[in-house]
Amino acid sequence: MSLRRRVLRRTAFAVLTVYLVCSLSFLLVAIPGDPNTASVRQAAAMEATGNESERAAYIESQVEAYRAANNLDEPLHQRYVRWLVAITTLNWGEASSVPGSVTDAIGRAAPYTLAYLIPGFLVGATLGVASGAASALAGGRRIGRAVSTTTYLLAGVPNFYLAVVLLALVGTAFGWDATGWQSGPWPAQYWLRMALPAAVTATGTLAAAHRHTRSNALARRNEDYVSFVAATGAGPLATARHLLRPAAVPLLTLLYGDLLAALVVTVYVVEYAIGIPGIGALSYGAIRARDVPLVLGTTFVVVLVGVAGSWVQDVLHAVLDPRVRDDG
């Protein structure tokens, strides 16, 4: 299978996956009914006056007005088509727990998450791959065992605890103030603050990358091509490069899984513990406020990142290892 054909097939599969998840989300919301209808009914009951029949008529009129305003009185198939069009055009509705639309709220929160998640992941992955390769090449020497022990200890420290400890120990030095966020271009102290959550993200990624790299390097350390490279007098960096090249494909898969796990889990923990108004905090607030459009919007962000990352991973696999193109 040619590279172009594989990319086109994976692209079509990615688009189909996104719309399948959107369709399932629509069914999960539409079939049980809108959860805000009960709140509207309760609020109308508190406002209603008159006798029992008048109160009942007023409550039903308010519920029907709410359903009409939100297109809930349309047939299911029409609402489904409207849903798909809205998802495609990024018209994800209005948020009730924060000002503005869902896309506006996500647009305001995303820079805060990306500002620490991407640097933390890149630093952790780089250090983890380097330390894993160094530990494998060092064999059973003391330095190799020390590096592995340190990374395994980092993997065992909960992110929530690490975030709280760093905030208490060095938060003042980094000018941390969870209530001091403002819109507009970021001043220098904002970027300095992001060093703390980036460090928390990097520790988990570093430990996972070290473990994966070390296991892959140890499995290939005694291969003939590695011994040949070492026999030619190549240095540790050249040997590590030849050692890790065949492991690039599985390492990419494992590191991408760690990145997705960080997006799904770490952002909630870190942003809640430190007080960052990012995607995790936005989603957590929407869940507590039962803001269904915003909950679905933040969920779609995770889905889109997951599908897009999977697509990039498949393409990189085909580029790095042409053998994977012959999968049918």
N, C-alpha and C positions, 0 to 999 in steps of 0.2 A: 504494500500500500504506500502510495506516495505521501510525502509530508503535507502537500496541499490538500489532498483528499482527507487525510486524517484530521487536519485542522478544521476543515469544513464540517466533517462529521461530528467532531467534538463541540463545535460551535452550535450546531443544530441541537445536539443533546443538551447543552447548557441552557439554551433558550427554552427548550421543552421542560427542563427541570424547574426553571424559575416559574413558568406559568402553571405547572402542576402544583407547586407549593402554594402559589397564589390561589388556585382553585380550591385546594384543600382548606386553606385559611378562610375562604369565603363560606364554604359549607359549614365549618366549625362555628362561624359567627351567625350565619343566616338561619340554620336549622333550629338551634335552640331559641332563637329570638334575640332581639337587641336587649342587652342587660340594663341599659339606661331607661328603658320603658318603665320599669318598676320605680325608679327614682322620680320620673316625671309624674307617675300616678300618685306617688306619696306626696310630692310637693303640691299637686293639684288638690289632694284631699285636705291638706292643711289650709289651703286658700279658699276652698269652697264654702259657700254660705247658703242659707235657705233650708227647705225641708229635704227629706231624704232623696226624693226623686230629682229635685233640682241639683243637689250635690252630686248625685250619680251622673246626671247629664253633663254637668260642668267638667267632671273628671274625665269622662269619655271624650268630650270635645277637646280637652287639652292633650290627651293621648293621641287622638286622631290628627290633631294639628302637628304634633311632634313627628308622627309617622309620615305625614305628607311632606313635611319639611326635609326629612331625611330619606325620602323615596322608599320608605318601608312598606308603602301600600301598593307597590307595583308587583307584578308576577315575578316569581323566582328567576326565570330565565332572563327577563329584562334587567333585573338587578345584577345578574351575573355578567351580562354583556357590559353594563355600565361599570361594573367593578373592574373588569379587565381593561377597559379603555382608560379608566382613572389610574390604574396601576402603571400602564404603559406611558401615560403622559405625566407621571409623577404628581398627579393630583390625588393625594392620599387623605384628603379631608381636613377638617378643622380639629385642632386639639382643644380639649376642654380644661385640662389641668395647667396649661401654660398658654401664654398669648400667641396668637398667630396660627398658621397652618402647621400640619405635621411636618411637611418638608422644610418649612422655615425653622421649626424647633430643632430638627435633626441637623440642619445646616449650621445652626448656632452651636450645637453641642459637639459636632464631629471634630472641629479643630482641636478642642481640648483633649480628646481621646487620642487623636493621631499624633499630637505633639509629644506624647510620652510613649505611646505604644510602638510606633515605628522605630524611633531611636533605641528604645530599650530592647526590642526584638533583634535589631541588627547588631547591637553591641554584644548582647548575650549569645547570639548565634556565632558571631565571629570568634569571641573568646572561647566558647564551648568547643567549636571545631578545632581551634588551635591547641587548646589544652588536652582534648581527647587524643589528637594525633601525637602530641608530645608524650603523653602518658603511655600510649601504646608502644612508641618507639623506645621509651625508657625501660620498658619491660618491668621487671620486679625490683628495680632500684628504688631507693628511698624517696627520691623526688617524684617518681611516678605514683607511688602509693600515697604520698602527701597530697598531690593534686587531685587524685581520685577521691580521697577521703573528704577533702574540702568541698568538692562539688556535690558529693552525696549528702553532706550535711546541709548545704544550701537547698537541695531538693526537698529535704525533710522539714524545713522551716515554713510554716503556713504564711501565705502572702499577707493575710490580715495582720498577723502578729508582727511581721517584718515591717509593714507599713507604719503601724503604730509606734514601734520602737524607733525607727528612723525619724519619724515626725517629732518624737519626744527628745531625741538626742541632738539632731542637727537641723530640726525644722526652723529654728530661729536664725541659724547661720545662713540658710537659704531664703530667708525673707518670706516664710510661708504664712499666708493669711487666706483661709478658706473663704472669707466673706469679701475679699477685696477684688473680685473679678469684675471686669467691665468690658463692654464691646468696643470694637474698633481695633486699630493696629496695636499689637501687643508691645508693651514696653519691655526693657531688658530683664526686669525682675520676674516677669511671667515665665520667660524661658529658663531662668535660674530655678524657679519653683519646680518646673517639670523634671528636674534632675532626680528628685525623690521618687516619684512614681515610675520614672524610667529605670531607676536602679532596682526597684522591686520587680518590675517586669523582666529585667535582664537576668536577675538571679535564677528565676525559674527556667527561662530559656537556656541560660548557660549550663545549668545542671543537665537538662534533657539533651542538649546538643553534645555535651561532653560524653554522656553515657552512650548515645547512639554512635558517635564518631569512634570512640574507643573500642566498642564491640565490633564495628565494621573493620577498623584498622587491625585489630588483633586477629580477626579471621583471615586477613590477607597478608599479614606480616611475613609469613614464611613462604609466600609464593615465589616462584623462580624469578619473575620479573623484578620483584623487590630486591631479592638477593643480588641480581645482576646490577641493578642501579647502585646499590651500596658498594659492590665490588669495584665499580668504576671510580670510586672516590667521591661520589656525590655527597653534598652536605645534608644536614637534617631537613632543610626546607625542600630541597629537590626530592629527597626520598619521600617525604610526607606528601608532596604533590603527586608523585606517581602512585603512592599508596592509596590516596583518597579519590583519584580520578574514577576508578571503577565503582566506587561507593557513592558517587554523586547522586545517582538516581534514587536509591533508597533513602539517602540522607535528605534529599529535597522533600520526599514524601513525609518523612517523620517530622521535619522542621515545620512543614506546612500544617501538619496536624497540631503541633504545639502552638502555632500562631492562631489557629482557629479556636483552640481551647482557651488561649489568652483572651481572645475577643469575646468568647461566650461567658467565661467565668471570671478571669482576672480583672476585667474592667469593672465589673460590679463590686468586687471586693475592694479593690484599690480606691475607686472613686467614692465609695461609701465611707471607707476608713479615713481617707485623707480629706475628702470634701472637694472633689473636682466636678464641675458642672458638665460632664461629658455624656457619652451615649449611655453608659451604664447607669449613671445617676438619673438621667432622663427616663430611661426605661423603668427603673425601680420606682420612681415617682409616679409614672403612668400606671403601673400595676397597682400601687396603693390607692390611687385616685379612681381606678376603674375606667381609665380613659382608653377605650377600645381602639379608636383610630391611631392613637400614639403608640399603644402597645404593638399593634400590627405593623406600624411603620418602623419601629426599632427592630422588630423581628425580621422584617424584610431586608433591613440593612445587613444583618448577620447572614441571611440567606444569600443575598447578592454577593457578599464578600466570599462566602464559602464556595458558591458556584464559580465565581470569577477566578478564585484561587485554584480551584480544581482544574479549570480550563487552562490556566497558565502552567500548572504542574504537568498536565498531559502534553502540552506543546513542548515544554522543556525536556521532558522525557524522550520525545521523539527526536529532538535535536541532539541531545547528549548521547543517546543510545539508539541508533537506527534499527536495532533488532525489535524494538517494541512496536514498530510500524507494521510488522508482519503478524498482527493479531487477528487476522480475518478480514 
